């Protein structure tokens, strides 16, 4: 006669404990693998956009576009019955619109690790409008816009084209860029004590959104290569990475 052996309560508890232990061991590893996968995708997006910028320059007399400051692709935020796409020169346009014909997939303009980008609450928008800012997670270095880059920048491997960043356009040395400019610390408008951090962004990790990949920001340089910059307060980031002029480093 066959006797079936049933699990005792103790055996069942042991099995549950082993499964819980395995989950505790595997979950961080799975999280790291997921984060690494997002970083690889972001890296690919940025390399593709770097090529797109170069293709635009080749077609427009060696000159980059004079990009606006906002981050919208169309007027959907207005709730209009008919959505109208913005042109590259529209006041509310994202800089990527000019280069979109060379990278015709809006998903390319979004880092998969992004949680939130600047949604301009001070202009009357804010977190409820995040869906309209979804595909604008890379911030253009304002020093490279509207420039004949091959004439202006001689060491293009040392000049930032755009970065994985909370802002869409990096146009202030102290408050937007990773260098310190003329101050003692970088990213001042996104740090505690600023008007933004005292208001709309009080509880949000805005600095973490500038360094999305395990506290590292992926950066595309004018020569097209992509590399990471570890979280920094700016003392180790020279001004010329943005301006292209090593004389600007004397201000540090």
C-alpha positions as CSV (number, residue, x, y, z in Angstrom):
1,X,0.0,0.0,0.0
2,X,1.3,3.5,-1.0
3,X,1.4,6.1,1.8
4,X,1.3,9.7,0.6
5,X,3.5,12.0,2.6
6,X,1.9,15.4,3.4
7,X,3.9,18.4,4.2
8,X,4.0,19.3,7.9
9,X,3.4,22.8,9.0
10,X,7.1,23.1,9.9
11,X,8.2,21.9,6.4
12,X,5.8,24.4,4.8
13,X,7.2,27.2,6.9
14,X,10.8,26.2,6.0
15,X,9.9,26.3,2.2
16,X,8.3,29.7,2.6
17,X,11.3,31.0,4.5
18,X,13.7,29.7,1.8
19,X,11.6,31.3,-1.0
20,X,11.6,34.6,1.0
21,X,15.4,34.4,1.5
22,X,15.9,33.8,-2.3
23,X,13.7,36.7,-3.1
24,X,15.6,39.0,-0.8
25,X,18.9,37.9,-2.4
26,X,17.6,38.1,-6.0
27,X,15.5,41.3,-5.9
28,X,18.5,43.8,-5.6
29,X,20.3,41.9,-8.4
30,X,17.2,42.1,-10.6
31,X,16.8,45.8,-9.8
32,X,20.4,46.4,-10.8
33,X,20.0,44.5,-14.0
34,X,16.9,46.5,-14.8
35,X,18.7,49.8,-14.1
36,X,21.6,48.7,-16.3
37,X,19.2,47.8,-19.1
38,X,17.7,51.3,-18.9
39,X,21.1,52.8,-19.0
40,X,22.0,50.8,-22.2
41,X,18.8,52.0,-23.9
42,X,19.5,55.6,-22.9
43,X,23.0,55.4,-24.2
44,X,21.7,54.1,-27.5
45,X,19.2,57.0,-27.7
46,X,21.8,59.6,-27.1
47,X,24.3,58.2,-29.6
48,X,21.5,58.2,-32.2
49,X,20.6,61.8,-31.4
50,X,24.2,62.8,-31.6
51,X,24.3,61.4,-35.1
52,X,21.0,63.3,-35.9
53,X,22.5,66.5,-34.7
54,X,25.5,66.0,-37.0
55,X,23.3,65.2,-39.9
56,X,21.3,68.4,-39.3
57,X,24.5,70.4,-39.2
58,X,25.7,68.9,-42.5
59,X,22.4,69.9,-44.1
60,X,22.3,73.5,-42.7
61,X,25.6,75.1,-43.6
62,X,27.4,73.6,-40.6
63,X,25.1,75.3,-38.1
64,X,23.0,74.0,-35.3
65,X,19.4,75.1,-34.7
66,X,18.6,78.2,-32.5
67,X,16.5,76.2,-30.1
68,X,13.7,77.6,-27.9
69,X,13.7,77.1,-24.1
70,X,10.6,75.0,-23.5
71,X,9.9,71.2,-23.9
72,X,6.6,70.7,-25.7
73,X,6.0,68.9,-29.0
74,X,2.5,70.2,-29.7
75,X,-0.5,72.1,-28.3
76,X,-2.2,69.1,-26.7
77,X,-1.7,70.6,-23.3
78,X,-4.4,73.2,-24.2
79,X,-7.0,70.5,-24.6
80,X,-7.6,71.6,-28.2
81,X,-9.9,69.4,-30.2
82,X,-7.3,69.4,-33.0
83,X,-3.7,68.8,-31.9
84,X,-1.2,70.9,-33.8
85,X,2.4,69.9,-33.9
86,X,4.9,72.7,-33.1
87,X,7.5,73.7,-35.5
88,X,11.1,74.0,-34.3
89,X,10.9,77.8,-33.9
90,X,7.7,77.8,-31.8
91,X,8.2,79.6,-28.5
92,X,7.1,76.4,-26.6
93,X,9.0,73.9,-28.7
94,X,11.4,71.3,-27.5
95,X,14.9,71.5,-29.1
96,X,14.5,68.0,-30.4
97,X,11.8,69.0,-32.9
98,X,14.5,70.5,-35.1
99,X,16.4,67.2,-35.2
100,X,13.3,65.0,-35.3
101,X,13.5,64.5,-39.1
102,X,16.8,62.7,-38.6
103,X,15.5,60.6,-35.6
104,X,11.8,60.2,-36.4
105,X,10.7,58.5,-33.2
106,X,9.7,60.5,-30.2
107,X,10.7,57.7,-27.9
108,X,14.3,58.4,-28.8
109,X,14.0,61.6,-26.9
110,X,13.1,60.0,-23.6
111,X,15.4,58.2,-21.1
112,X,13.7,55.1,-19.8
113,X,15.0,55.9,-16.3
114,X,13.3,59.3,-16.2
115,X,10.7,59.8,-13.5
116,X,10.0,63.5,-14.0
117,X,11.3,66.4,-16.1
118,X,10.9,70.1,-15.7
119,X,7.2,70.7,-16.3
120,X,7.4,74.5,-15.9
121,X,5.0,74.9,-12.9
122,X,6.0,78.5,-12.6
123,X,4.5,79.0,-16.1
124,X,1.1,77.6,-15.0
125,X,1.7,73.9,-15.9
126,X,3.2,71.5,-13.4
127,X,3.1,67.8,-12.6
128,X,-0.4,67.3,-14.0
129,X,1.1,68.2,-17.4
130,X,3.9,65.6,-17.2
131,X,2.4,63.6,-20.1
132,X,2.9,66.5,-22.4
133,X,6.6,66.8,-21.4
134,X,7.2,63.0,-21.7
135,X,9.5,63.0,-24.6
136,X,12.0,65.7,-23.6
137,X,14.4,64.2,-21.0
138,X,17.6,65.4,-22.6
139,X,18.9,68.9,-22.0
140,X,20.7,70.8,-24.8
141,X,23.8,72.8,-23.9
142,X,22.8,76.3,-24.9
143,X,26.4,77.2,-25.8
144,X,26.2,74.9,-28.9
145,X,22.9,76.1,-30.3
146,X,22.9,78.4,-33.3
147,X,26.6,77.8,-33.9
148,X,28.8,76.7,-36.7
149,X,30.2,74.0,-34.5
150,X,33.1,73.0,-36.6
151,X,34.4,76.6,-36.6
152,X,33.6,77.4,-33.0
153,X,34.6,74.3,-31.2
154,X,38.0,72.8,-32.0
155,X,38.0,70.0,-29.4
156,X,34.6,68.6,-29.8
157,X,35.3,65.6,-27.6
158,X,35.5,68.1,-24.7
159,X,32.3,70.0,-25.4
160,X,28.9,68.8,-24.2
161,X,26.1,68.6,-26.8
162,X,23.3,67.5,-24.5
163,X,22.8,65.6,-21.3
164,X,20.4,63.3,-19.5
165,X,18.9,66.1,-17.3
166,X,15.8,67.4,-15.6
167,X,15.9,70.5,-17.8
168,X,15.3,70.8,-21.5
169,X,17.8,73.6,-22.2
170,X,20.9,74.2,-20.1
171,X,21.3,78.0,-20.3
172,X,22.8,79.1,-17.0
173,X,26.2,78.2,-15.7
174,X,25.4,78.1,-12.0
175,X,21.8,76.8,-12.0
176,X,21.5,74.4,-14.9
177,X,25.0,73.1,-15.8
178,X,27.2,70.7,-13.9
179,X,30.1,73.2,-13.7
180,X,30.1,75.9,-11.0
181,X,30.4,78.8,-13.4
182,X,31.2,81.8,-11.2
183,X,29.7,80.3,-8.1
184,X,30.8,77.8,-5.5
185,X,28.3,75.0,-6.4
186,X,26.3,73.8,-9.4
187,X,22.6,73.3,-10.1
188,X,21.7,76.0,-7.6
189,X,18.0,76.4,-8.7
190,X,17.5,72.7,-8.1
191,X,19.0,72.5,-4.6
192,X,17.4,73.1,-1.2
193,X,17.1,76.8,-0.4
194,X,16.2,77.8,-4.0
195,X,12.7,79.2,-4.8
196,X,11.9,76.1,-6.8
197,X,12.8,73.7,-4.0
198,X,10.9,75.8,-1.5
199,X,7.8,75.7,-3.7
200,X,6.8,73.4,-6.5
201,X,9.6,70.9,-6.1
202,X,9.8,70.8,-2.3
203,X,9.8,67.1,-1.8
204,X,11.2,65.9,-5.1
205,X,14.7,64.7,-5.7
206,X,15.6,67.1,-8.5
207,X,19.3,66.4,-8.3
208,X,18.7,62.7,-8.6
209,X,16.8,63.4,-11.8
210,X,19.9,65.1,-13.1
211,X,21.9,61.9,-12.3
212,X,19.4,59.3,-13.2
213,X,21.6,56.2,-13.7
214,X,22.8,55.2,-10.2
215,X,23.7,58.9,-9.5
216,X,25.3,59.3,-12.9
217,X,24.3,61.5,-15.9
218,X,24.9,60.2,-19.4
219,X,26.3,62.9,-21.6
220,X,26.6,63.2,-25.4
221,X,29.6,65.2,-26.6
222,X,29.9,67.1,-29.8
223,X,32.1,64.4,-31.4
224,X,29.2,61.9,-30.8
225,X,30.6,59.8,-28.0
226,X,28.6,59.2,-24.9
227,X,30.0,58.9,-21.4
228,X,28.8,59.3,-17.8
229,X,29.4,62.0,-15.3
230,X,29.1,61.0,-11.7
231,X,27.0,63.1,-9.3
232,X,29.0,66.2,-8.5
233,X,28.7,69.7,-6.9
234,X,30.7,71.0,-9.8
235,X,34.2,71.5,-8.6
236,X,35.5,68.7,-10.9
237,X,33.6,69.9,-14.0
238,X,35.5,72.5,-16.0
239,X,33.5,75.4,-17.6
240,X,34.9,74.7,-21.0
241,X,32.9,71.4,-21.2
242,X,30.0,73.8,-21.9
243,X,31.5,76.9,-23.4
244,X,34.3,75.3,-25.4
245,X,36.7,77.9,-24.2
246,X,39.4,76.8,-21.8
247,X,40.0,80.4,-20.8
248,X,36.6,80.2,-19.0
249,X,38.1,77.7,-16.6
250,X,40.1,80.5,-14.9
251,X,36.9,81.6,-13.2
252,X,36.8,78.3,-11.2
